[in-house]
């Protein structure tokens, strides 16, 4: 199975971007959430980057 970047359906707080990035890079999504928060409060671009990622990255498909 190929490793694709998708937004998480199960590990999400807002849009699933951090959960999907965490799964793609094989790191804890909490670490990515902290990086987004620092980018938001220190640089101001974190919010815009999150919104763009939310729009661009497709949601994962769930097969039942």
C-alpha positions as CSV (number, residue, x, y, z in Angstrom):
1,X,0.0,0.0,0.0
2,X,1.3,3.4,-0.9
3,X,1.7,6.1,1.7
4,X,-0.4,9.1,0.6
5,X,-0.9,12.4,2.4
6,X,-4.5,12.7,3.4
7,X,-6.4,14.4,6.2
8,X,-7.3,12.0,9.0
9,X,-10.9,11.1,9.7
10,X,-10.3,9.5,13.1
11,X,-7.4,11.6,14.6
12,X,-8.8,15.1,14.2
13,X,-9.3,18.1,16.4
14,X,-10.4,20.6,13.7
15,X,-9.8,19.5,10.1
16,X,-7.6,16.4,10.4
17,X,-4.6,18.1,8.8
18,X,-2.2,17.4,11.8
19,X,-3.4,13.8,12.2
20,X,-2.8,13.2,8.5
21,X,0.6,14.8,8.5
22,X,1.5,12.8,11.6
23,X,0.6,9.5,10.0
24,X,2.4,10.5,6.7
25,X,5.7,11.4,8.5
26,X,5.2,8.7,11.2
27,X,5.4,11.1,14.1
28,X,3.0,12.1,16.9
29,X,0.2,14.5,15.7
30,X,0.5,16.4,18.9
31,X,4.0,17.5,17.9
32,X,2.6,18.8,14.6
33,X,-0.2,20.6,16.5
34,X,2.4,22.4,18.7
35,X,4.4,23.4,15.6
36,X,1.2,24.9,14.0
37,X,0.4,26.7,17.3
38,X,3.9,28.2,17.5
39,X,3.7,29.3,13.8
40,X,0.4,30.9,14.4
41,X,1.3,32.9,17.5
42,X,4.9,33.8,16.5
43,X,4.8,34.3,12.8
44,X,1.1,34.7,12.1
45,X,1.2,32.5,9.0
46,X,0.2,29.3,10.8
47,X,-3.5,30.0,10.4
48,X,-3.3,30.7,6.7
49,X,-1.1,27.6,6.2
50,X,-3.5,25.4,8.1
51,X,-6.5,26.7,6.0
52,X,-4.6,26.1,2.8
53,X,-3.6,22.6,3.9
54,X,-7.3,21.9,4.9
55,X,-8.4,22.9,1.4
56,X,-5.7,21.2,-0.6
57,X,-5.1,17.9,1.2
58,X,-7.9,15.4,0.4
59,X,-9.7,13.5,3.2
60,X,-8.9,9.9,3.6
61,X,-11.3,7.3,2.3
62,X,-12.9,5.0,4.9
63,X,-13.8,1.5,3.6
64,X,-16.2,-0.5,5.7
